[in-house]
């Protein structure tokens, strides 16, 4: 975003009282003009992108908890595939304990073939998530500018 324009703000001299309400009114008016021109702040773009991301996830019937983790993760990767899974069973009795023991015994051999695939998938998931998030942000920003331009064209020449 460009540097803020403070030309509209009143000059403040040392010892002079400042009307915070008047300054805030100027800032709000400037923000409204910028929004009308299709220029959104980074926070506004991020909020609209998150709303869209959430709506797309809901339409795809993705678990809302996963959406929360995706949207709130920042740089955390805990929502992604983990290769160090827990081996357990829903069965009960002595056969269940034997089954878990056998699975734990063969797990290192199986992981020789699966871990690299899951690690690669994790990297792909992370990359695609970042690309999608950036694309949604850009799309929201461009749509706001397009709406402002369409309003300007509809008003006609002055």
C-alpha positions in Angstrom: 0.0 0.0 0.0 1.1 3.6 -0.5 2.2 5.8 2.3 -0.6 7.5 4.1 -1.6 11.0 3.0 -1.7 13.3 6.0 -2.4 16.5 4.1 -6.0 16.6 5.3 -5.1 16.5 8.9 -5.0 19.8 10.8 -1.6 21.2 11.7 -0.9 20.6 15.4 1.2 23.0 17.4 2.9 22.3 20.7 0.7 22.9 23.6 -2.5 23.0 21.4 -5.4 20.8 22.2 -6.3 18.2 19.6 -9.8 17.1 18.9 -9.4 13.3 18.5 -13.0 13.1 17.3 -12.2 15.6 14.4 -9.1 13.7 13.5 -10.9 10.4 13.5 -13.7 11.8 11.4 -11.1 12.9 8.8 -9.5 9.4 8.9 -12.9 7.7 8.5 -13.8 9.9 5.6 -10.5 9.2 3.9 -11.0 5.4 4.4 -14.5 5.6 3.0 -13.1 7.5 -0.1 -10.4 4.8 -0.5 -12.9 2.0 -0.2 -15.1 3.7 -2.8 -12.1 3.9 -5.1 -11.6 0.1 -4.6 -8.5 0.5 -2.4 -8.8 -1.8 0.6 -6.4 -2.1 3.5 -4.5 -5.3 3.9 -6.7 -6.2 6.9 -9.8 -5.7 4.9 -8.5 -7.8 2.1 -7.4 -10.5 4.5 -10.9 -10.5 6.2 -12.7 -10.8 2.9 -10.3 -13.6 1.7 -10.9 -15.5 4.9 -14.7 -15.2 4.5 -14.4 -16.5 1.0 -12.0 -19.3 2.0 -14.4 -20.4 4.8 -17.4 -20.3 2.3 -15.6 -22.5 -0.2 -14.6 -24.9 2.6 -18.2 -25.1 3.8 -19.4 -25.7 0.2 -16.9 -28.6 -0.1 -18.1 -30.0 3.3 -14.7 -29.7 4.8 -14.6 -30.2 8.6 -15.0 -26.7 10.1 -12.2 -27.5 12.7 -9.8 -28.1 9.8 -10.8 -24.8 8.3 -10.2 -23.1 11.6 -6.7 -24.6 11.8 -6.0 -23.7 8.2 -7.1 -20.1 8.6 -5.5 -19.6 12.0 -2.3 -21.5 11.5 -0.1 -18.6 10.4 3.1 -20.6 9.8 2.1 -23.7 11.8 1.9 -26.9 9.9 0.0 -28.9 12.5 -3.0 -29.2 10.2 -1.0 -31.1 7.6 -0.3 -34.8 7.3 1.8 -36.3 10.0 3.9 -39.4 9.3 4.3 -40.4 12.9 0.8 -41.8 13.3 -0.4 -43.7 16.4 -1.1 -47.4 15.9 -4.2 -48.5 17.8 -7.3 -50.6 17.2 -11.0 -50.4 18.0 -11.1 -54.2 18.8 -10.9 -55.5 22.4 -9.4 -58.6 24.0 -6.1 -60.4 23.7 -6.3 -60.6 19.9 -6.5 -56.8 19.8 -3.2 -56.4 21.8 -1.6 -59.0 19.4 -2.8 -57.1 16.4 -1.4 -53.8 17.7 1.9 -55.4 18.5 2.1 -56.9 15.0 1.3 -53.5 13.4 3.9 -51.8 15.5 6.4 -54.5 14.5 5.9 -54.0 10.7 5.4 -50.2 10.9 9.1 -49.4 10.4 9.2 -51.5 7.3 6.0 -50.0 5.9 7.2 -46.5 6.8 10.3 -47.0 4.6 7.9 -47.0 1.6 5.3 -44.5 2.8 7.1 -41.7 4.7 8.7 -40.1 1.7 5.4 -40.1 -0.2 3.6 -38.5 2.8 6.4 -36.0 3.3 6.1 -35.0 -0.3 2.4 -34.7 -0.1 2.8 -32.5 3.0 5.0 -30.1 1.0 2.5 -30.1 -1.9 -0.4 -29.4 0.5 1.6 -26.5 2.2 2.5 -25.0 -1.2 -1.0 -25.2 -2.6 -2.5 -23.7 0.5 -0.1 -20.7 0.3 -0.9 -20.3 -3.4 -4.6 -20.5 -2.9 -4.5 -18.0 0.0 -2.5 -15.5 -2.0 -4.8 -16.0 -5.0 -7.9 -15.3 -2.9 -6.3 -12.2 -1.5 -5.4 -10.9 -5.0 -8.8 -11.8 -6.3 -10.6 -9.9 -3.5 -8.4 -6.9 -4.0 -9.0 -6.9 -7.8 -12.7 -7.3 -7.4 -12.9 -4.3 -5.1 -11.1 -2.2 -7.6 -13.3 -3.5 -10.5 -16.4 -2.6 -8.5 -15.1 0.9 -7.9 -14.3 1.3 -11.6 -17.7 0.1 -12.7 -19.4 2.6 -10.3 -17.2 5.3 -11.7 -18.1 4.3 -15.3 -21.8 4.1 -14.4 -21.7 7.7 -13.0 -20.4 8.9 -16.4 -18.1 11.8 -17.2 -18.3 14.9 -15.0 
